[in-house]
Amino acid sequence: MRLPSVRRALTAMIVLLAGSSSVAPLGAQAVDARLLAGLAWRNIGPFRGGRVAAVTGVIGEPGTFYAGFPGGGVWKTTSAGEVWYPIFDAVREVSSIGAVEVAPSNADVVYVGTGDMLTGGTIDQGNGVYKSVDAGKTWQHLGLAASRHIQTMLVDTKDPDVVMVGALGDPLKKSDVRGVFRSADGGRTWTRTLYVDDETGINKLARAFDVPHVIFATTMKHYAPPAYNQDRLRSPQFSLAQRAAGDTTPPQTRLYKSADNGVTWTQVQGGGLPRLEGRTSVAVAMGTNAQRVFLITNTALWRSDDGGATWRQMAADDTRVRNGQGGYSCGVYVDPHNPDIVYTFNTAAYRSTDGGKTFTGFKGAPGGDDPQQAWIDPTNGSRIILGYDQGLIVSLDAGTTWSSWYNQSTEQVYHVSVDNSTPYWIYATQQDAGSIRVRNRGNFGEITPFDWSAVPTWEWGTIIADPLDPNSVYGSGSGVVKVSYPTEQWINVSPAQDP
């Protein structure tokens, strides 16, 4: 769901000081740092995945994939998702990731764009672009710090030094550090090649791997004026302002095309394509000379078979085939070997085998697994990585089987509290995965997934135990719920329940 994220300390994991068995009351004086010198941090979970901001894979290495998280840095697997491990923790200045790309011609070269999409309330900003030349072992900052939010990147198929960055820009102030920035020297210098205005940034860059010099870009407004409700900040909604009848002001959501590898751009409009609003995504089919293009919006899926000159709506009677939740879930992808196989994102992922005429469910529950990102190997359509609100999953057989998202400690946590029992309980609310609790010490020598248990309150909001009765726990979200232990019975005690 589209709810606030939290800072890195709670996004990737909940951590406690080893050996700690009590919590100081509010207002207590600071503890002498020398008394804590011998303590170390430990990961107590949750041990499941959380919302994913970016995914990519390595061509020619079947088991190697990368992923970026809203506040958890960059993670990597070399076992097709069986084991994930963090590789960005040495970078202390930023933890919010928006894009990850591996150079197709050199698997050691990895580019990272920082700054996640705004999902409401909290802003997880980045500080530009990072690069690794040793497959993620070390990182170098490449500038563009004022871009704040980068959600899309492309690396040239033959030259690892040619890279394009799509910058959304700072949502809280007008800035010219937005648009498409291109480097031909590995990120040492940057040239802005596409710029709309000081409020509009780039949402998606896409190309066909077999015609890489033809690139499409989608734009959207990414600026909240001073009067904007800061508690409702969401990137997908900045371009959804109501317009008066007859308003002919050019929209800030647009589609652009480059025929020279991102050096120059031309706006694509007309030809049956309606006025665009909000967040969009674009995909170019291989095997079509970059002529078949798909564009998905909040209201429809559009297809062009002439490189964007003309358009027609696909699956018009299927309300699932469009963005989900006002653009929170947004994506369209095409199989590299068959241009008729198309994938779209709503609250679940859907698949078409007839060029977008009809769709069936592909992966995820319609109630809200909430797919966010996908990467399909351009040389092998059976290799797919999906990033959901639930975590990362990998398939090596075109979606027949998938790896687990219960093996990556990246879940976003909104709120943490402890009670006054001994050993004490730690309570947490997880993004899109419900509330949970665990003792501060495990029954198996360390805290494991087996020690965690569900709490019948909401995924967001606050959860806290009665300080005088740890068996009474209260959770807020859509009202207030009281949970009684050990029976685990719960009742609604919201003020609205009173006559």
TORBA-665791 format. One record per residue (C-alpha): x, y, z. Coordinates in steps of 0.2 Angstrom, whole numbers. Example, Ala and Ser with C-alpha at 12.3 -4.5 7.8 and 13.67 -1.06 7.14 Angstrom:
TORBA-665791
{u = 62; v = -22; w = 39}
{u = 68; v = -5; w = 36}
This chain:
TORBA-665791
{u = 0; v = 0; w = 0}
{u = 5; v = 18; w = -2}
{u = 10; v = 22; w = 15}
{u = 25; v = 31; w = 23}
{u = 42; v = 23; w = 23}
{u = 55; v = 26; w = 37}
{u = 73; v = 29; w = 39}
{u = 87; v = 16; w = 36}
{u = 88; v = 10; w = 54}
{u = 71; v = 3; w = 53}
{u = 69; v = 0; w = 34}
{u = 82; v = -14; w = 32}
{u = 80; v = -22; w = 49}
{u = 76; v = -19; w = 67}
{u = 91; v = -19; w = 78}
{u = 94; v = -20; w = 96}
{u = 110; v = -18; w = 107}
{u = 116; v = -36; w = 111}
{u = 114; v = -40; w = 129}
{u = 101; v = -26; w = 133}
{u = 86; v = -31; w = 143}
{u = 77; v = -16; w = 148}
{u = 72; v = 1; w = 140}
{u = 76; v = 17; w = 149}
{u = 60; v = 28; w = 153}
{u = 57; v = 43; w = 143}
{u = 66; v = 58; w = 150}
{u = 80; v = 48; w = 157}
{u = 97; v = 56; w = 156}
{u = 110; v = 51; w = 143}
{u = 120; v = 35; w = 147}
{u = 139; v = 37; w = 147}
{u = 145; v = 31; w = 130}
{u = 159; v = 21; w = 139}
{u = 146; v = 10; w = 147}
{u = 140; v = 5; w = 129}
{u = 157; v = 3; w = 121}
{u = 157; v = -16; w = 123}
{u = 140; v = -19; w = 115}
{u = 136; v = -23; w = 97}
{u = 122; v = -22; w = 85}
{u = 113; v = -38; w = 80}
{u = 99; v = -41; w = 67}
{u = 83; v = -48; w = 75}
{u = 72; v = -46; w = 60}
{u = 60; v = -46; w = 52}
{u = 68; v = -59; w = 40}
{u = 57; v = -56; w = 26}
{u = 57; v = -44; w = 11}
{u = 49; v = -27; w = 9}
{u = 45; v = -15; w = -4}
{u = 57; v = -15; w = -18}
{u = 62; v = 1; w = -28}
{u = 74; v = -6; w = -41}
{u = 79; v = -22; w = -49}
{u = 91; v = -28; w = -63}
{u = 101; v = -43; w = -68}
{u = 118; v = -48; w = -76}
{u = 117; v = -54; w = -94}
{u = 127; v = -71; w = -95}
{u = 127; v = -74; w = -76}
{u = 110; v = -84; w = -73}
{u = 111; v = -82; w = -54}
{u = 116; v = -64; w = -52}
{u = 104; v = -50; w = -49}
{u = 104; v = -34; w = -40}
{u = 90; v = -24; w = -31}
{u = 88; v = -7; w = -23}
{u = 77; v = -3; w = -8}
{u = 68; v = 13; w = -2}
{u = 79; v = 14; w = 13}
{u = 90; v = -2; w = 14}
{u = 103; v = 1; w = 1}
{u = 108; v = -11; w = -13}
{u = 107; v = -30; w = -11}
{u = 114; v = -44; w = -23}
{u = 111; v = -62; w = -26}
{u = 123; v = -74; w = -35}
{u = 111; v = -89; w = -32}
{u = 95; v = -83; w = -42}
{u = 87; v = -77; w = -26}
{u = 91; v = -91; w = -14}
{u = 103; v = -80; w = -4}
{u = 103; v = -61; w = -4}
{u = 116; v = -50; w = 4}
{u = 119; v = -31; w = 6}
{u = 133; v = -23; w = -4}
{u = 130; v = -4; w = -1}
{u = 132; v = -2; w = 18}
{u = 149; v = 6; w = 16}
{u = 140; v = 21; w = 9}
{u = 135; v = 31; w = 24}
{u = 129; v = 46; w = 16}
{u = 113; v = 39; w = 8}
{u = 103; v = 23; w = 9}
{u = 88; v = 26; w = -2}
{u = 89; v = 19; w = -19}
{u = 79; v = 22; w = -35}
{u = 88; v = 14; w = -49}
{u = 101; v = 0; w = -52}
{u = 109; v = -4; w = -69}
{u = 123; v = -16; w = -74}
{u = 133; v = -12; w = -90}
{u = 128; v = -26; w = -102}
{u = 145; v = -26; w = -109}
{u = 154; v = -27; w = -93}
{u = 146; v = -35; w = -78}
{u = 158; v = -27; w = -66}
{u = 151; v = -10; w = -69}
{u = 136; v = -6; w = -59}
{u = 127; v = 11; w = -58}
{u = 115; v = 16; w = -44}
{u = 103; v = 31; w = -44}
{u = 98; v = 36; w = -27}
{u = 81; v = 43; w = -20}
{u = 66; v = 32; w = -19}
{u = 49; v = 37; w = -26}
{u = 38; v = 47; w = -14}
{u = 25; v = 35; w = -7}
{u = 17; v = 47; w = 6}
{u = 22; v = 57; w = 22}
{u = 41; v = 53; w = 23}
{u = 53; v = 58; w = 10}
{u = 68; v = 47; w = 7}
{u = 79; v = 57; w = -4}
{u = 96; v = 53; w = -12}
{u = 112; v = 62; w = -17}
{u = 114; v = 57; w = -35}
{u = 123; v = 43; w = -44}
{u = 136; v = 30; w = -38}
{u = 146; v = 18; w = -48}
{u = 155; v = 2; w = -44}
{u = 169; v = -6; w = -56}
{u = 171; v = -22; w = -46}
{u = 153; v = -29; w = -46}
{u = 147; v = -20; w = -30}
{u = 162; v = -22; w = -19}
{u = 167; v = -3; w = -18}
{u = 157; v = 13; w = -24}
{u = 162; v = 30; w = -31}
{u = 150; v = 45; w = -30}
{u = 147; v = 53; w = -47}
{u = 138; v = 69; w = -43}
{u = 120; v = 75; w = -48}
{u = 117; v = 76; w = -29}
{u = 104; v = 89; w = -31}
{u = 93; v = 77; w = -42}
{u = 87; v = 70; w = -26}
{u = 76; v = 56; w = -34}
{u = 82; v = 45; w = -48}
{u = 71; v = 31; w = -53}
{u = 77; v = 26; w = -70}
{u = 94; v = 23; w = -79}
{u = 101; v = 15; w = -95}
{u = 118; v = 9; w = -99}
{u = 124; v = 8; w = -117}
{u = 124; v = -10; w = -123}
{u = 142; v = -10; w = -130}
{u = 150; v = 5; w = -120}
{u = 150; v = 4; w = -101}
{u = 155; v = 22; w = -100}
{u = 139; v = 29; w = -109}
{u = 125; v = 30; w = -96}
{u = 109; v = 40; w = -95}
{u = 100; v = 45; w = -79}
{u = 82; v = 50; w = -78}
{u = 81; v = 63; w = -63}
{u = 64; v = 67; w = -56}
{u = 71; v = 81; w = -45}
{u = 68; v = 88; w = -28}
{u = 49; v = 88; w = -24}
{u = 51; v = 102; w = -12}
{u = 58; v = 116; w = -22}
{u = 59; v = 121; w = -41}
{u = 76; v = 115; w = -48}
{u = 84; v = 113; w = -65}
{u = 93; v = 97; w = -59}
{u = 79; v = 87; w = -68}
{u = 77; v = 78; w = -84}
{u = 89; v = 66; w = -94}
{u = 107; v = 67; w = -90}
{u = 120; v = 58; w = -101}
{u = 138; v = 54; w = -98}
{u = 150; v = 47; w = -111}
{u = 165; v = 46; w = -99}
{u = 158; v = 34; w = -86}
{u = 150; v = 47; w = -75}
{u = 165; v = 59; w = -73}
{u = 155; v = 73; w = -83}
{u = 136; v = 75; w = -87}
{u = 126; v = 83; w = -100}
{u = 108; v = 87; w = -98}
{u = 99; v = 81; w = -115}
{u = 81; v = 82; w = -110}
{u = 73; v = 96; w = -100}
{u = 55; v = 101; w = -98}
{u = 54; v = 113; w = -84}
{u = 60; v = 116; w = -66}
{u = 45; v = 106; w = -60}
{u = 45; v = 91; w = -71}
{u = 57; v = 75; w = -70}
{u = 59; v = 59; w = -79}
{u = 49; v = 44; w = -73}
{u = 55; v = 30; w = -86}
{u = 68; v = 27; w = -99}
{u = 66; v = 12; w = -110}
{u = 73; v = 4; w = -126}
{u = 73; v = -12; w = -136}
{u = 90; v = -20; w = -133}
{u = 92; v = -25; w = -152}
{u = 89; v = -6; w = -157}
{u = 98; v = 2; w = -143}
{u = 99; v = 20; w = -150}
{u = 80; v = 22; w = -150}
{u = 75; v = 27; w = -133}
{u = 59; v = 33; w = -125}
{u = 56; v = 43; w = -110}
{u = 41; v = 48; w = -100}
{u = 40; v = 63; w = -89}
{u = 29; v = 69; w = -75}
{u = 28; v = 83; w = -63}
{u = 38; v = 81; w = -47}
{u = 36; v = 97; w = -37}
{u = 24; v = 101; w = -23}
{u = 20; v = 119; w = -21}
{u = 21; v = 127; w = -3}
{u = 2; v = 125; w = 0}
{u = 3; v = 106; w = -4}
{u = -2; v = 94; w = 10}
{u = 15; v = 88; w = 15}
{u = 7; v = 73; w = 24}
{u = 0; v = 67; w = 7}
{u = 16; v = 68; w = -3}
{u = 16; v = 55; w = -16}
{u = 26; v = 56; w = -33}
{u = 13; v = 48; w = -44}
{u = 0; v = 61; w = -39}
{u = 9; v = 77; w = -42}
{u = 3; v = 77; w = -60}
{u = -15; v = 74; w = -56}
{u = -22; v = 91; w = -52}
{u = -40; v = 94; w = -58}
{u = -41; v = 105; w = -74}
{u = -54; v = 117; w = -79}
{u = -65; v = 113; w = -94}
{u = -56; v = 119; w = -109}
{u = -39; v = 120; w = -101}
{u = -26; v = 119; w = -115}
{u = -10; v = 121; w = -104}
{u = 3; v = 108; w = -109}
{u = 3; v = 93; w = -98}
{u = 19; v = 89; w = -88}
{u = 16; v = 71; w = -91}
{u = 23; v = 68; w = -108}
{u = 32; v = 55; w = -119}
{u = 48; v = 58; w = -128}
{u = 58; v = 49; w = -141}
{u = 77; v = 49; w = -146}
{u = 84; v = 41; w = -161}
{u = 102; v = 45; w = -157}
{u = 105; v = 36; w = -141}
{u = 98; v = 50; w = -130}
{u = 108; v = 65; w = -137}
{u = 92; v = 74; w = -144}
{u = 74; v = 71; w = -141}
{u = 57; v = 74; w = -149}
{u = 40; v = 74; w = -140}
{u = 28; v = 61; w = -145}
{u = 10; v = 66; w = -146}
{u = -6; v = 64; w = -156}
{u = -9; v = 50; w = -167}
{u = -23; v = 44; w = -156}
{u = -13; v = 46; w = -140}
{u = -24; v = 56; w = -127}
{u = -18; v = 69; w = -115}
{u = -7; v = 61; w = -102}
{u = -9; v = 63; w = -83}
{u = 1; v = 56; w = -68}
{u = 13; v = 42; w = -69}
{u = 16; v = 32; w = -84}
{u = 28; v = 18; w = -90}
{u = 34; v = 13; w = -107}
{u = 42; v = -2; w = -115}
{u = 49; v = -6; w = -133}
{u = 48; v = -23; w = -140}
{u = 63; v = -32; w = -147}
{u = 61; v = -40; w = -165}
{u = 51; v = -25; w = -171}
{u = 65; v = -13; w = -176}
{u = 59; v = -2; w = -161}
{u = 42; v = 0; w = -170}
{u = 31; v = -8; w = -157}
{u = 29; v = 2; w = -141}
{u = 18; v = 0; w = -126}
{u = 13; v = 14; w = -114}
{u = 3; v = 12; w = -98}
{u = -6; v = 26; w = -89}
{u = -19; v = 27; w = -74}
{u = -33; v = 24; w = -86}
{u = -27; v = 12; w = -100}
{u = -13; v = 3; w = -110}
{u = -9; v = 10; w = -127}
{u = 1; v = 2; w = -141}
{u = 10; v = 9; w = -156}
{u = 16; v = -2; w = -171}
{u = 25; v = 12; w = -180}
{u = 37; v = 19; w = -167}
{u = 25; v = 31; w = -159}
{u = 17; v = 39; w = -174}
{u = -1; v = 31; w = -171}
{u = -8; v = 23; w = -156}
{u = -23; v = 12; w = -151}
{u = -30; v = 7; w = -134}
{u = -28; v = -12; w = -129}
{u = -39; v = -22; w = -118}
{u = -50; v = -8; w = -115}
{u = -64; v = -18; w = -106}
{u = -51; v = -25; w = -93}
{u = -50; v = -13; w = -79}
{u = -35; v = -22; w = -72}
{u = -24; v = -17; w = -87}
{u = -19; v = 0; w = -81}
{u = -9; v = 8; w = -66}
{u = -14; v = 2; w = -49}
{u = -19; v = 14; w = -34}
{u = -17; v = 30; w = -44}
{u = 0; v = 26; w = -51}
{u = 8; v = 18; w = -36}
{u = 10; v = 2; w = -46}
{u = 15; v = 6; w = -63}
{u = 24; v = -4; w = -76}
{u = 24; v = -12; w = -93}
{u = 37; v = -25; w = -100}
{u = 39; v = -35; w = -116}
{u = 46; v = -53; w = -118}
{u = 63; v = -51; w = -128}
{u = 59; v = -65; w = -140}
{u = 40; v = -63; w = -143}
{u = 33; v = -45; w = -144}
{u = 16; v = -52; w = -141}
{u = 20; v = -57; w = -123}
{u = 17; v = -42; w = -113}
{u = 17; v = -39; w = -94}
{u = 8; v = -25; w = -85}
{u = 7; v = -20; w = -66}
{u = -8; v = -16; w = -56}
{u = -11; v = -22; w = -38}
{u = -5; v = -39; w = -46}
{u = 5; v = -43; w = -62}
{u = -4; v = -48; w = -78}
{u = 2; v = -56; w = -94}
{u = -4; v = -56; w = -112}
{u = 1; v = -68; w = -125}
{u = -9; v = -59; w = -140}
{u = 0; v = -42; w = -140}
{u = -11; v = -34; w = -127}
{u = -28; v = -39; w = -133}
{u = -32; v = -50; w = -117}
{u = -23; v = -53; w = -101}
{u = -23; v = -66; w = -87}
{u = -16; v = -65; w = -70}
{u = 3; v = -68; w = -69}
{u = 10; v = -66; w = -52}
{u = 2; v = -59; w = -35}
{u = -14; v = -57; w = -26}
{u = -26; v = -45; w = -33}
{u = -29; v = -38; w = -16}
{u = -12; v = -30; w = -15}
{u = 4; v = -39; w = -18}
{u = 8; v = -22; w = -27}
{u = 22; v = -26; w = -40}
{u = 34; v = -11; w = -41}
{u = 48; v = -16; w = -53}
{u = 53; v = -29; w = -65}
{u = 68; v = -34; w = -76}
{u = 68; v = -47; w = -90}
{u = 84; v = -53; w = -97}
{u = 85; v = -46; w = -115}
{u = 94; v = -62; w = -120}
{u = 84; v = -74; w = -111}
{u = 65; v = -71; w = -107}
{u = 64; v = -85; w = -95}
{u = 75; v = -75; w = -83}
{u = 64; v = -63; w = -73}
{u = 66; v = -53; w = -57}
{u = 51; v = -45; w = -49}
{u = 51; v = -32; w = -35}
{u = 35; v = -31; w = -25}
{u = 29; v = -23; w = -9}
{u = 32; v = -40; w = -2}
{u = 50; v = -42; w = -8}
{u = 61; v = -49; w = -21}
{u = 57; v = -65; w = -32}
{u = 67; v = -73; w = -46}
{u = 61; v = -85; w = -59}
{u = 72; v = -94; w = -71}
{u = 58; v = -103; w = -81}
{u = 47; v = -88; w = -86}
{u = 37; v = -88; w = -71}
{u = 33; v = -106; w = -68}
{u = 42; v = -106; w = -52}
{u = 49; v = -92; w = -41}
{u = 62; v = -90; w = -27}
{u = 56; v = -84; w = -10}
{u = 54; v = -67; w = -2}
{u = 56; v = -74; w = 15}
{u = 75; v = -74; w = 14}
{u = 79; v = -55; w = 14}
{u = 79; v = -44; w = 29}
{u = 73; v = -29; w = 20}
{u = 55; v = -26; w = 26}
{u = 50; v = -8; w = 30}
{u = 44; v = -5; w = 47}
{u = 33; v = 10; w = 52}
{u = 33; v = 9; w = 71}
{u = 43; v = 0; w = 84}
{u = 39; v = -2; w = 103}
{u = 43; v = -13; w = 118}
{u = 34; v = -18; w = 133}
{u = 39; v = -19; w = 151}
{u = 40; v = -38; w = 153}
{u = 55; v = -49; w = 156}
{u = 61; v = -54; w = 143}
{u = 53; v = -40; w = 134}
{u = 42; v = -41; w = 118}
{u = 47; v = -30; w = 103}
{u = 32; v = -25; w = 93}
{u = 32; v = -18; w = 75}
{u = 21; v = -13; w = 61}
{u = 27; v = -19; w = 43}
{u = 23; v = -11; w = 27}
{u = 10; v = -22; w = 18}
{u = 14; v = -36; w = 29}
{u = 4; v = -34; w = 45}
{u = 10; v = -31; w = 63}
{u = 22; v = -43; w = 72}
{u = 31; v = -46; w = 88}
{u = 46; v = -55; w = 95}
{u = 55; v = -58; w = 112}
{u = 71; v = -49; w = 114}
{u = 79; v = -66; w = 115}
{u = 76; v = -82; w = 105}
{u = 72; v = -100; w = 109}
{u = 85; v = -107; w = 97}
{u = 101; v = -98; w = 103}
{u = 97; v = -83; w = 93}
{u = 82; v = -74; w = 86}
{u = 76; v = -83; w = 70}
{u = 60; v = -82; w = 59}
{u = 52; v = -95; w = 70}
{u = 52; v = -83; w = 85}
{u = 41; v = -70; w = 77}
{u = 22; v = -70; w = 78}
{u = 8; v = -60; w = 70}
{u = -2; v = -47; w = 80}
{u = -20; v = -44; w = 74}
{u = -18; v = -25; w = 71}
{u = -14; v = -15; w = 55}
{u = 1; v = -14; w = 45}
{u = 3; v = 5; w = 48}
{u = 0; v = 16; w = 62}
{u = 6; v = 14; w = 80}
{u = 7; v = -2; w = 91}
{u = 11; v = -1; w = 110}
{u = 8; v = -12; w = 125}
{u = 0; v = -5; w = 141}
{u = 15; v = 0; w = 152}
{u = 6; v = -8; w = 168}
{u = -1; v = -23; w = 159}
{u = 10; v = -30; w = 145}
{u = -4; v = -42; w = 141}
{u = -14; v = -28; w = 134}
{u = -8; v = -21; w = 117}
{u = -16; v = -7; w = 107}
{u = -14; v = -4; w = 88}
{u = -20; v = 10; w = 78}
{u = -22; v = 12; w = 59}
{u = -40; v = 12; w = 54}
{u = -46; v = 15; w = 72}
{u = -39; v = 7; w = 88}
{u = -39; v = -11; w = 92}
{u = -35; v = -19; w = 109}
{u = -27; v = -36; w = 109}
{u = -27; v = -47; w = 125}
{u = -14; v = -60; w = 128}
{u = -12; v = -75; w = 130}
{u = -29; v = -78; w = 122}
{u = -24; v = -66; w = 107}
{u = -43; v = -60; w = 106}
{u = -45; v = -43; w = 100}
{u = -59; v = -30; w = 100}
{u = -62; v = -13; w = 92}
{u = -60; v = 1; w = 105}
{u = -60; v = 16; w = 93}
{u = -69; v = 32; w = 99}
{u = -81; v = 29; w = 85}
{u = -88; v = 14; w = 94}
{u = -95; v = 25; w = 108}
{u = -113; v = 30; w = 106}
